[in-house]
């Protein structure tokens, strides 16, 4: 069986996937991230309107066996402010959280607040990634509270290790940037408006790599399998997952319809972590690999 067919077969099991997906207790889960050091899955829950500053947001910790600490970080508790947390990133023992127009920082071990950076003029911060030098990058989708409304604040911001804030890239040409993945050569990003997969290098130069037919891309992870390095993205309007190869080819992956959020990856177990906003669950999707069905290399 070819590598592509093995990959397709794994995603064909989506409807029957189980495990942490069965754990109840999320309220609008948006983003999932594997904390490798603690071996837990972090899941942000908006718990209300995605742009409401109501202090209701929270972050859960889910063990790979499905056991869950629902309110590990909760707005209004223990000095924590969380309105509508979305994208998550870990670096150096610090958890970075995109929260409407603020990047909040917490101790990754105990959840204690570690400061924040306000992004002036931002309307909808979506995802966070940490570059090779420790700089934190955050995307502004550029949408307002009304469904489909555009604010024109599309941007990718850089918070340097010394705290200095600059715009790496700005403008509606970004197409409402959402998910970010940082690599040595630059950021990889997908867009909500146009469904474009692109690279933005650390000088801010953007190169379009591929476009999907259904747009509304909101999640992105890097994977490796028998076909080589690739990327998997989630499309909300398509209710599906796409795979991009290193040369820009794109394939829609089979499986039951799923309206995913900002997907994460448990590389060691070969699992995609798929938050399903409307269904209040975390879906686990097995990832095919070159040397085994569980995704290990």
Secondary structure, 3 states (H helix, E strand, C coil): CCHHHHHHHHHHCHHHCCCHHHCCCCCCEEEEEEECCCCEEEEEECCCCCCCCCCCCEEEEEECCCCEEEEEEECCCCCCCCCCCCCEEEECCEEEEEEECEEEEEECCCCCEEEEEECCCCCCEEEEEECCCCCEEEEECCECCCCCCECCCCEEEEECCCCCEEEEEECHHHCCEEEEEEECCEEEEEECCCCEEEEECCCCCEEEEEECCCCCEEEEEEEEECCEEEEEEEECCCCEEEEEECCCCEEEECCCCCCECECEEECCCCEEEEEECCCCEEEEEECCCCCCCCCCC
